[in-house]
Each structure stands twice: as C-alpha cells, then as structure tokens.
Amino acid sequence: MKNAKRILSVLIVLALVVSCVFVLAACKKHECTSKCETCGKCTNKDCTEEACKEKCPGHESTPQAPEAGDIPTEDGKVTLYWTIKHTEGIDTSYSAYYFVGGVTGWKTGADSLAYELKQLGTSTTYYVLVPFENFGTSLGTSGTDEYKLVIGYNQASGQDSSKLGVNWGNEAYNVTKGDGENGNVTGALANAESGKALFVGEWEFSGKLGAPVPVEDIDLRLNFAANNELFTDKTVVYIVGGFFDNWGTTVSTADKKAVSEATRNTSITAIVSYSVHVDSIIAAESIDWSAVVFPTGLGDKKPVDAEGKEIAEPSVWDYYGIVTNAIQIKLNGGNCVVGISEGDGGSYVDLTGSSFKGAEEGIDITKAEGKVLELGTPVEVTFTVTFSAALPAGVKVFLCGSGIGDIAWDGTNPMDASTDRKTFTLKMSAFIGQELEFKVVVGTENAAGPTGWPSGAEFGLDGGKNAKVKVEKAGALNLFEDALTYTAA
C-alpha cells in the first residue's frame, strides 16, 4: 500500500513538472530569426507568428566590395575595381567596358585598349591595372583623377584601330548611373597605392553597342539657305562629330581622315550645299554632330595657347575662339543628332533634314545670335527654389551654374523673392533637353568673394557636389524636391 501511494505521488509530481514545462513554453514569446538586415522585418514568408507579421518587401542589395585578396595586383601598378550592374549586359564577342581619364591621358582608339576592364570570374566585379607612375604627384587635384567608364568595341570586332576602345562617337550608348551620371567622376582615385587594389564603387549601365555594321562611302550633306550674301569663295564650313576620330576637329593636316573641311557644292541652286566624305562608319541610331561656319574664312591670325605660343595643330574650336564672325550650329542648346543606317552606304545623308523641319529651305545663317545658331525652339523656364522658413531681409539667393543661357558661376544671377520670402525664382530662356549644373548660394547683398563666387550657405548634392537638372518643358522647374533649410551664420 505504501508503495502504491509512493508511486502515485511520483506520478503527480511528474504531471506537475510536465504541465509547467508546457505553460512556460506557451508563455515564451516568439522571436523572429529571419530579420532583414536593411529594414529589420521578417523575410520568412511562411511564418505566421505575431512577431513576424510585418514582412520585408525586398530590397536592392547594397553592393559589397569583394575581398581585396581576390583582386589581381602587381608591383608598380594600381588595381582599380568596381561593381558593375548592367541589365542587358554587353556582347563580349565585339565589345567591352573601358576605363578612361586623367591617369590614362584620356587615350582613345587603339591606345585605350590597355585599359579594358576584366571580369573577376563570373561575378559583377570588374578591374583594370594602371601603372602607378601615371597618377603622378598631383593625384587628387582637379583633372588628374577624373575618369569615366565607357563601352567600346574590342579587337575581336574587326573595327579600324581608331574606332576601338574608347571612342566618343559611341558615348550615346554609355548611359551610366553613378557618381558622374555619365560625367567625369572626380576625387575617387585619391587613395590609390602602388601594388594594391582600390574599390572605386558601383556603376550601372543601360544600353549597349549593337553588333558592328559597317557603312562605307557616304557623304554628309549640310544645306544652307541661299537668300543671303554670307557664302562666298572664302567661306569655310566644318562638319564635326562622332563620324570621325576625336570628332574630326583638327584643321592643320588636311590629309588626315579626321579632318572634315566641307567641299562647296554649287549644283543645287535653291540652297548652298556643303558636304564631307566619310570612308567608313558603324551604323548607329544616334550620332552627335555640330558644324562651324567661317563666312570669311579662318583669317590671318593664328591661334595661340595660354602662354602666347602658336598652337602647332589648331582645332576648329581654336579658330572659333578668335574669328569674330564664326558661327556654331546647335540643336536645342546641344549637339545635333543623326542616324546612320546600312542603306546609307554609297550615298549621302542629309544632316539638315535630320535636325529640323524645313530642310528644303536650308539653314538660315542670318538668324544666328552672336556666334551661335540654334536650330531648336526656346522655351521660358522659371527655375524655382523653396525654403522651409522666410529668409531674413538683406539676404539674397543666387543661382550659380552653367549649361543654360547666361547662368554663370560668378553670382550674376540673383533670384527674385516672393512676398513671403520663402520662394525664389529666376526666369530664363532654355531649350528642351538642356541640362543645368548648379548650386544655390544664400548670402548677403554684397557677398561676392574675390573671385566673384558669392559666399554663403551652399546647396547642391550631398557631399558638396554640384546638382543637375534637365529642362523637359516650359514653366516652373523646381531645383530641389524638398524645401531647403537655411540657417544664418
């Protein structure tokens, strides 16, 4: 009997222990073990616990630089490497990514092939080795460490040597998203060390070069209205652009293919036609070009450099700078654009018709304003910036920048204040597609420094960089999405 009671007592104790375990287990709060590192929400879609109720929507992963030990290095050289995102990718049978900048001497064509980016295995990491001596002693200063990443044809493409590697005529296909938005990136190479690898960041490409389709033996024709007396036997017209190596701007060596001095064509009576021959070019949907007209020729004066020495091989732009009646032809404030197709071979391409309506009448050079003839239609844009609080009396807001109209960096463009002094505006004539690089500076009435740059609080991008904005239509154009906060010094 005693044994039976003893066994019963033991069973009761065990039951109580088991009950407590279940109670404790039930009381223990569920904790998420699948938290997203970015937002802290649950990444386990199957978990229905309260603690995991909020699910991570998913994020673009922040690029992680690979371990430096995985990147090839070499004594006397710097290995620069990037993470490259490119949805379409490139066809490596005829194209590649290339590095170009101050430390490459901005080399193009065959001279730039040494700076082709190599892929690290099958990863999104690409790298290039650059001689450390190229960086020089001025590394970190403006211009020395500026660079771009571009797409170009490789040796397997079978292109002429001048068309290989870095070629500015292909730049329309190098739409990149990075610190430079397809512009030069400055200051990124300042930490370069000989024999070591330097992670430079992420670049994202959209667009690619098409398979090379050569188009041979074409003439580029530019038609001018003959209703004026500007065109004489002395008139010189240069058509420059992505058809030629380095835009074909050299004027001193007429035997070079890149030289594009046009030949006057008098066979068309209604207009004055000039054309320039191109032996071979790769078909492309978009090729930038421009033209410069010297109505009375290049003149007797020779272009000189900053030290007053005569330039050995002056360019079209060197002469444009010293010939007072020279006229550059633009479209909407930038370069004109034309497409070249396979069917254009053995014929001519009408540049005039590619740029604006009324090609049959030709370009009327008498409508030039100063030294520029715009083929586009200007629109009125009101650049606008808003502040979170009214600015004190005696404080001015300056729009400093370049790329549109008379906007300059010297503080000559103060903005107009609204009655409540929260909104400031500046009206300016611009062209659709034009881009303004700028900063907004808030200072006192007479706050111009010794160089003309207004001193005060500067607003641009994070890190003190210049901001950019593109004109897409007439009317108000907000320079910043959010209201700015100004604090007087």
VEXDREN-2710 file (C-alpha; in Angstrom, 1 decimal):
% VEXDREN-2710
k/r/px/py/pz
1/MET/0.0/0.0/0.0
2/LYS/2.8/2.3/0.9
3/ASN/4.5/1.5/-2.5
4/ALA/1.2/2.3/-4.3
5/LYS/0.9/5.7/-2.6
6/ARG/4.6/6.4/-3.3
7/ILE/4.1/5.6/-7.0
8/LEU/1.0/7.8/-7.1
9/SER/2.9/10.7/-5.6
10/VAL/5.7/10.4/-8.1
11/LEU/3.2/10.4/-11.0
12/ILE/1.5/13.5/-9.6
13/VAL/4.9/15.3/-9.3
14/LEU/5.8/14.3/-12.9
15/ALA/2.5/15.6/-14.2
16/LEU/3.0/18.9/-12.5
17/VAL/6.5/19.2/-13.9
18/VAL/5.3/18.4/-17.5
19/SER/2.4/20.9/-17.1
20/CYS/4.8/23.7/-16.0
21/VAL/7.1/23.0/-19.0
22/PHE/4.1/23.4/-21.4
23/VAL/3.0/26.5/-19.6
24/LEU/6.4/28.0/-19.7
25/ALA/6.8/27.0/-23.4
26/ALA/3.4/28.6/-24.1
27/CYS/4.4/31.8/-22.3
28/LYS/7.7/32.2/-24.1
29/LYS/7.3/35.0/-26.7
30/HIS/8.2/34.1/-30.3
31/GLU/11.2/35.9/-31.7
32/CYS/11.9/36.4/-35.4
33/THR/15.0/34.7/-36.5
34/SER/14.8/35.8/-40.1
35/LYS/15.2/39.6/-39.8
36/CYS/16.2/41.6/-42.9
37/GLU/19.5/43.5/-42.3
38/THR/18.1/46.5/-44.1
39/CYS/14.6/47.1/-42.7
40/GLY/14.5/44.6/-39.7
41/LYS/11.3/43.0/-40.9
42/CYS/10.7/39.2/-41.3
43/THR/12.0/37.5/-44.5
44/ASN/10.3/34.2/-43.8
45/LYS/7.0/34.3/-45.8
46/ASP/5.7/31.1/-44.2
47/CYS/5.9/32.3/-40.6
48/THR/2.5/33.4/-39.2
49/GLU/3.7/34.5/-35.7
50/GLU/2.8/38.0/-34.5
51/ALA/6.4/38.9/-34.2
52/CYS/6.8/38.1/-37.9
53/LYS/3.7/39.8/-39.1
54/GLU/5.5/42.6/-40.9
55/LYS/7.2/41.1/-43.9
56/CYS/10.3/42.5/-45.7
57/PRO/9.2/43.8/-49.2
58/GLY/12.6/43.1/-50.6
59/HIS/15.5/45.5/-51.3
60/GLU/18.2/46.0/-53.8
61/SER/21.2/44.7/-52.0
62/THR/24.0/47.2/-51.3
63/PRO/27.0/46.3/-53.3
64/GLN/29.7/44.7/-51.2
65/ALA/33.3/45.2/-52.3
66/PRO/35.0/41.8/-52.8
67/GLU/37.9/40.9/-50.6
68/ALA/41.0/42.7/-51.9
69/GLY/42.8/39.5/-51.8
70/ASP/40.6/38.2/-54.7
71/ILE/41.7/41.0/-57.0
72/PRO/44.9/40.6/-59.0
73/THR/47.6/43.1/-58.1
74/GLU/51.0/43.8/-59.5
75/ASP/54.0/45.7/-58.2
76/GLY/54.2/49.2/-59.7
77/LYS/50.6/49.2/-60.7
78/VAL/47.3/50.1/-59.1
79/THR/44.3/47.8/-59.5
80/LEU/41.1/49.7/-59.7
81/TYR/37.9/47.7/-59.4
82/TRP/34.1/48.3/-59.5
83/THR/30.8/46.5/-59.1
84/ILE/29.1/46.9/-62.5
85/LYS/25.3/46.4/-62.9
86/HIS/24.1/46.1/-66.5
87/THR/20.6/44.6/-67.1
88/GLU/21.3/43.9/-70.8
89/GLY/25.0/43.2/-70.4
90/ILE/27.4/43.5/-73.3
91/ASP/28.3/41.1/-76.1
92/THR/31.9/40.3/-75.3
93/SER/32.5/39.0/-78.8
94/TYR/32.8/42.6/-80.1
95/SER/32.6/45.0/-77.1
96/ALA/33.9/45.6/-73.6
97/TYR/34.0/48.1/-70.7
98/TYR/36.9/50.6/-70.8
99/PHE/38.4/52.9/-68.2
100/VAL/39.4/56.4/-69.4
101/GLY/40.6/59.5/-67.5
102/GLY/43.4/61.7/-66.4
103/VAL/45.6/58.8/-65.5
104/THR/45.2/57.2/-69.0
105/GLY/45.9/60.5/-70.7
106/TRP/42.3/60.3/-71.9
107/LYS/43.6/58.0/-74.6
108/THR/41.2/56.8/-77.3
109/GLY/41.2/54.2/-80.1
110/ALA/43.9/51.5/-80.1
111/ASP/45.8/53.4/-77.4
112/SER/43.0/52.8/-75.0
113/LEU/42.8/49.1/-75.4
114/ALA/45.2/48.6/-72.5
115/TYR/42.5/49.9/-70.1
116/GLU/39.9/47.3/-70.9
117/LEU/38.1/46.2/-67.7
118/LYS/38.5/42.5/-66.9
119/GLN/35.7/40.5/-65.2
120/LEU/36.6/38.7/-62.0
121/GLY/35.3/35.2/-62.8
122/THR/31.5/35.3/-63.3
123/SER/31.0/38.0/-60.7
124/THR/29.8/41.6/-61.2
125/THR/33.3/42.8/-60.3
126/TYR/35.5/44.3/-63.0
127/TYR/39.0/45.6/-62.7
128/VAL/41.8/47.3/-64.5
129/LEU/45.6/47.6/-63.8
130/VAL/47.0/51.1/-64.3
131/PRO/50.7/52.0/-63.9
132/PHE/51.2/53.9/-60.6
133/GLU/53.5/56.3/-62.3
134/ASN/50.5/57.5/-64.4
135/PHE/49.0/59.0/-61.3
136/GLY/51.8/61.5/-60.9
137/THR/52.4/63.8/-57.9
138/SER/49.2/65.8/-58.4
139/LEU/46.9/62.9/-57.6
140/GLY/43.7/64.2/-56.0
141/THR/43.8/67.5/-57.8
142/SER/41.1/68.6/-60.3
143/GLY/41.5/66.9/-63.7
144/THR/44.2/64.4/-62.7
145/ASP/41.9/61.8/-61.2
146/GLU/38.8/62.4/-63.2
147/TYR/37.6/59.3/-65.1
148/LYS/34.7/57.6/-66.9
149/LEU/33.7/54.1/-67.6
150/VAL/32.5/53.6/-71.2
151/ILE/31.5/50.9/-73.6
152/GLY/33.6/50.4/-76.7
153/TYR/34.5/47.9/-79.5
154/ASN/37.2/45.4/-78.7
155/GLN/39.8/44.0/-81.1
156/ALA/37.7/41.0/-82.0
157/SER/35.1/43.4/-83.5
158/GLY/37.3/43.9/-86.6
159/GLN/37.0/47.7/-86.4
160/ASP/39.5/50.2/-87.6
161/SER/42.1/51.0/-84.9
162/SER/40.7/54.5/-84.4
163/LYS/37.2/53.1/-83.7
164/LEU/38.4/50.6/-81.0
165/GLY/38.2/51.0/-77.2
166/VAL/37.3/54.5/-76.1
167/ASN/35.5/56.3/-78.9
168/TRP/33.5/59.4/-78.0
169/GLY/31.2/58.7/-81.0
170/ASN/29.9/55.7/-79.1
171/GLU/29.2/57.7/-75.9
172/ALA/25.4/57.8/-76.6
173/TYR/25.3/54.1/-75.7
174/ASN/27.2/54.6/-72.4
175/VAL/24.2/55.7/-70.4
176/THR/25.5/55.2/-66.9
177/LYS/24.2/55.8/-63.4
178/GLY/26.9/56.5/-60.8
179/ASP/28.5/59.5/-59.1
180/GLY/29.0/61.1/-62.5
181/GLU/25.8/60.3/-64.4
182/ASN/27.9/59.6/-67.4
183/GLY/30.1/62.7/-66.5
184/ASN/33.6/62.7/-65.1
185/VAL/34.0/61.3/-61.6
186/THR/36.4/63.4/-59.6
187/GLY/38.4/62.5/-56.4
188/ALA/37.7/58.8/-56.5
189/LEU/41.3/57.8/-57.1
190/ALA/43.0/59.8/-54.4
191/ASN/43.7/56.7/-52.2
192/ALA/45.4/54.7/-54.9
193/GLU/48.6/52.9/-53.8
194/SER/51.2/51.0/-55.8
195/GLY/50.8/47.3/-55.7
196/LYS/47.4/47.5/-54.1
197/ALA/43.7/47.2/-55.1
198/LEU/41.3/50.1/-54.7
199/PHE/37.5/49.6/-54.7
200/VAL/36.0/52.6/-56.6
201/GLY/32.3/51.9/-56.3
202/GLU/29.3/50.8/-58.3
203/TRP/28.4/51.8/-61.9
204/GLU/25.1/50.9/-63.6
205/PHE/24.8/50.8/-67.3
206/SER/21.7/50.9/-69.5
207/GLY/22.1/50.5/-73.2
208/LYS/24.8/48.8/-75.2
209/LEU/26.7/48.9/-78.6
210/GLY/25.0/47.0/-81.3
211/ALA/26.8/44.5/-83.5
212/PRO/29.1/46.4/-85.8
213/VAL/27.5/47.0/-89.2
214/PRO/30.0/49.0/-91.4
215/VAL/28.6/51.6/-93.7
216/GLU/31.0/52.7/-96.3
217/ASP/31.5/55.5/-98.8
218/ILE/28.9/58.1/-97.6
219/ASP/28.7/61.9/-97.9
220/LEU/27.3/64.1/-95.1
221/ARG/25.4/67.0/-96.6
222/LEU/24.6/70.3/-94.9
223/ASN/22.3/72.7/-96.7
224/PHE/22.2/76.4/-96.2
225/ALA/19.6/79.0/-97.4
226/ALA/21.0/80.9/-100.4
227/ASN/19.0/84.1/-99.6
228/ASN/21.9/85.9/-98.0
229/GLU/25.4/87.0/-99.1
230/LEU/27.3/85.3/-96.3
231/PHE/28.6/82.5/-98.5
232/THR/31.5/83.3/-100.8
233/ASP/34.5/81.6/-102.2
234/LYS/36.3/82.3/-98.9
235/THR/33.6/80.6/-96.7
236/VAL/34.8/77.6/-94.8
237/VAL/32.4/75.1/-93.2
238/TYR/33.5/72.4/-90.9
239/ILE/31.2/69.5/-90.1
240/VAL/32.5/67.7/-86.9
241/GLY/31.1/64.9/-84.9
242/GLY/31.0/61.2/-84.0
243/PHE/31.7/60.3/-87.6
244/PHE/35.4/61.0/-87.1
245/ASP/38.2/60.1/-84.7
246/ASN/38.3/62.7/-82.0
247/TRP/35.3/64.5/-83.6
248/GLY/37.5/65.5/-86.6
249/THR/38.4/68.9/-85.3
250/THR/42.0/69.3/-86.5
251/VAL/42.4/71.8/-89.3
252/SER/46.1/71.9/-89.9
253/THR/46.6/68.5/-91.6
254/ALA/44.2/68.1/-94.5
255/ASP/45.4/64.6/-95.4
256/LYS/44.0/63.1/-92.2
257/LYS/40.7/61.3/-92.4
258/ALA/39.5/63.0/-89.2
259/VAL/39.7/66.4/-90.9
260/SER/36.2/67.4/-92.0
261/GLU/36.5/70.6/-94.0
262/ALA/33.4/70.6/-96.3
263/THR/33.5/70.9/-100.1
264/ARG/31.2/73.6/-101.5
265/ASN/28.6/72.2/-103.9
266/THR/27.1/74.7/-106.3
267/SER/25.0/72.2/-108.2
268/ILE/21.9/72.9/-106.0
269/THR/20.6/76.3/-107.0
270/ALA/18.0/76.8/-104.2
271/ILE/20.4/76.3/-101.4
272/VAL/24.2/76.3/-100.8
273/SER/25.2/72.8/-100.0
274/TYR/28.4/71.6/-98.3
275/SER/29.4/68.0/-97.8
276/VAL/32.2/66.0/-96.3
277/HIS/33.1/62.4/-97.2
278/VAL/33.3/59.5/-94.7
279/ASP/35.1/56.4/-95.8
280/SER/33.6/54.1/-93.3
281/ILE/31.4/54.3/-90.1
282/ILE/29.5/51.9/-87.9
283/ALA/25.7/52.2/-88.3
284/ALA/24.1/53.8/-85.3
285/GLU/20.8/55.2/-84.3
286/SER/22.2/58.3/-82.7
287/ILE/25.5/60.2/-83.7
288/ASP/26.2/63.6/-82.3
289/TRP/27.5/66.3/-84.6
290/SER/27.8/70.0/-85.0
291/ALA/29.1/72.5/-87.6
292/VAL/31.0/75.7/-87.6
293/VAL/30.8/78.3/-90.4
294/PHE/33.5/80.7/-91.0
295/PRO/31.8/83.1/-93.5
296/THR/35.1/84.9/-94.5
297/GLY/37.4/82.1/-93.9
298/LEU/39.8/81.4/-91.0
299/GLY/41.6/84.7/-91.2
300/ASP/45.2/85.5/-90.9
301/LYS/45.6/85.2/-87.2
302/LYS/46.9/82.0/-85.8
303/PRO/45.5/80.5/-82.5
304/VAL/47.9/80.6/-79.5
305/ASP/48.0/78.8/-76.2
306/ALA/47.8/80.3/-72.7
307/GLU/51.5/81.2/-72.9
308/GLY/51.1/83.0/-76.2
309/LYS/52.8/80.3/-78.2
310/GLU/51.3/79.4/-81.6
311/ILE/49.4/76.1/-81.5
312/ALA/51.0/73.5/-83.7
313/GLU/47.8/71.7/-84.7
314/PRO/45.0/74.2/-84.1
315/SER/41.5/72.8/-83.9
316/VAL/38.2/74.2/-85.3
317/TRP/37.4/75.5/-81.8
318/ASP/40.8/77.3/-81.6
319/TYR/39.8/79.3/-84.6
320/TYR/36.2/79.6/-83.5
321/GLY/37.6/81.4/-80.4
322/ILE/39.5/84.1/-82.4
323/VAL/37.4/84.6/-85.6
324/THR/34.7/87.1/-84.6
325/ASN/32.1/86.2/-87.2
326/ALA/32.3/82.4/-86.8
327/ILE/29.0/80.7/-86.2
328/GLN/28.4/77.3/-84.5
329/ILE/25.3/75.4/-85.3
330/LYS/23.5/73.7/-82.4
331/LEU/20.2/72.0/-81.7
332/ASN/18.3/72.8/-78.5
333/GLY/21.4/74.1/-76.9
334/GLY/23.4/71.0/-77.5
335/ASN/24.8/68.8/-80.3
336/CYS/22.7/67.9/-83.4
337/VAL/21.9/64.2/-83.9
338/VAL/21.7/62.0/-86.9
339/GLY/21.2/58.3/-87.5
340/ILE/23.3/56.3/-90.0
341/SER/21.8/53.0/-91.4
342/GLU/23.3/50.3/-93.5
343/GLY/21.3/51.5/-96.5
344/ASP/23.1/54.9/-96.5
345/GLY/26.3/53.3/-97.9
346/GLY/27.4/54.7/-101.3
347/SER/25.0/57.6/-101.0
348/TYR/24.6/60.8/-98.9
349/VAL/23.0/61.7/-95.5
350/ASP/21.1/64.9/-95.3
351/LEU/22.2/66.4/-91.9
352/THR/19.9/69.3/-92.3
353/GLY/16.8/67.1/-92.6
354/SER/17.9/65.1/-89.6
355/SER/17.9/68.1/-87.4
356/PHE/14.9/70.3/-88.0
357/LYS/11.9/70.8/-90.3
358/GLY/12.2/72.9/-93.4
359/ALA/15.3/71.0/-94.8
360/GLU/14.3/72.0/-98.3
361/GLU/14.9/75.7/-97.4
362/GLY/18.2/75.1/-95.8
363/ILE/19.7/76.6/-92.6
364/ASP/19.3/80.4/-92.5
365/ILE/22.6/81.5/-91.1
366/THR/21.3/85.1/-90.8
367/LYS/19.2/84.1/-87.8
368/ALA/22.3/83.4/-85.7
369/GLU/22.5/85.3/-82.4
370/GLY/26.1/86.3/-81.8
371/LYS/28.3/83.3/-82.6
372/VAL/25.6/80.6/-82.2
373/LEU/22.7/79.5/-84.4
374/GLU/20.1/77.4/-82.6
375/LEU/18.0/75.1/-84.7
376/GLY/15.7/74.3/-81.8
377/THR/12.8/76.3/-80.3
378/PRO/13.5/78.0/-77.0
379/VAL/11.0/77.8/-74.1
380/GLU/10.7/80.0/-71.0
381/VAL/11.6/78.2/-67.8
382/THR/11.2/79.5/-64.3
383/PHE/13.8/78.0/-62.0
384/THR/12.3/77.8/-58.5
385/VAL/13.7/77.0/-55.1
386/THR/11.6/77.0/-51.9
387/PHE/12.8/77.4/-48.2
388/SER/11.1/76.0/-45.2
389/ALA/11.1/79.4/-43.5
390/ALA/11.1/83.0/-44.7
391/LEU/14.6/84.3/-45.4
392/PRO/15.7/87.5/-43.5
393/ALA/15.6/90.8/-45.2
394/GLY/19.0/91.6/-46.7
395/VAL/19.7/88.0/-47.7
396/LYS/19.9/87.1/-51.4
397/VAL/19.6/83.8/-53.2
398/PHE/22.0/83.2/-56.2
399/LEU/21.6/80.6/-58.8
400/CYS/25.2/79.7/-59.8
401/GLY/25.9/77.3/-62.6
402/SER/26.5/76.6/-66.3
403/GLY/24.9/74.9/-69.3
404/ILE/21.9/77.2/-69.9
405/GLY/21.8/80.7/-71.2
406/ASP/23.6/83.3/-69.2
407/ILE/23.6/81.4/-65.9
408/ALA/27.2/81.6/-64.6
409/TRP/29.1/80.6/-61.5
410/ASP/30.1/84.2/-60.6
411/GLY/26.9/85.1/-58.8
412/THR/25.5/87.3/-61.5
413/ASN/22.1/85.6/-61.3
414/PRO/20.3/86.6/-58.2
415/MET/16.8/85.1/-57.9
416/ASP/13.6/87.1/-57.3
417/ALA/12.0/86.7/-53.9
418/SER/8.3/86.1/-53.3
419/THR/6.3/88.3/-50.9
420/ASP/6.7/85.8/-48.0
421/ARG/10.5/85.4/-48.9
422/LYS/10.1/81.6/-49.0
423/THR/10.1/81.1/-52.7
424/PHE/12.8/82.4/-55.1
425/THR/12.6/82.3/-58.9
426/LEU/14.7/83.1/-62.0
427/LYS/13.2/83.2/-65.5
428/MET/15.4/82.1/-68.3
429/SER/15.1/81.1/-71.9
430/ALA/16.2/77.5/-72.4
431/PHE/15.9/74.5/-74.8
432/ILE/14.2/71.2/-74.2
433/GLY/16.9/68.7/-73.3
434/GLN/19.3/71.3/-72.0
435/GLU/20.9/70.4/-68.6
436/LEU/21.9/72.9/-65.9
437/GLU/24.7/72.0/-63.5
438/PHE/24.3/74.3/-60.5
439/LYS/24.4/75.2/-56.8
440/VAL/22.2/77.6/-55.0
441/VAL/24.0/80.0/-52.7
442/VAL/22.4/82.1/-50.0
443/GLY/24.3/85.2/-48.9
444/THR/24.0/88.8/-48.1
445/GLU/23.5/91.7/-50.5
446/ASN/27.2/92.2/-51.3
447/ALA/28.6/88.8/-50.5
448/ALA/30.6/88.2/-53.7
449/GLY/34.1/86.9/-52.9
450/PRO/37.4/88.0/-54.6
451/THR/36.7/85.6/-57.5
452/GLY/33.1/86.7/-57.9
453/TRP/31.7/83.5/-56.3
454/PRO/29.1/84.6/-53.8
455/SER/30.0/83.5/-50.2
456/GLY/27.3/82.0/-48.0
457/ALA/25.4/78.8/-47.5
458/GLU/25.7/76.4/-50.5
459/PHE/23.0/74.0/-51.6
460/GLY/23.7/71.2/-54.0
461/LEU/24.1/67.4/-53.7
462/ASP/25.2/65.7/-50.5
463/GLY/29.0/65.9/-50.1
464/GLY/29.2/69.4/-51.6
465/LYS/28.8/68.3/-55.2
466/ASN/27.0/70.3/-57.9
467/ALA/23.4/69.4/-58.6
468/LYS/22.0/68.9/-62.1
469/VAL/18.6/69.4/-63.6
470/LYS/17.2/68.9/-67.1
471/VAL/14.7/71.1/-68.9
472/GLU/11.8/68.9/-70.1
473/LYS/9.1/71.5/-70.7
474/ALA/8.3/75.2/-70.3
475/GLY/7.1/76.6/-67.0
476/ALA/8.2/76.2/-63.4
477/LEU/11.2/73.9/-62.8
478/ASN/11.9/73.1/-59.1
479/LEU/15.6/72.9/-58.5
480/PHE/15.1/70.7/-55.3
481/GLU/12.3/68.3/-54.5
482/ASP/12.1/69.4/-50.9
483/ALA/12.2/72.8/-49.2
484/LEU/15.6/73.9/-48.1
485/THR/16.5/74.9/-44.6
486/TYR/18.7/78.0/-44.2
487/THR/20.4/78.9/-41.0
488/ALA/22.2/82.3/-40.9
489/ALA/25.8/82.1/-39.9
END
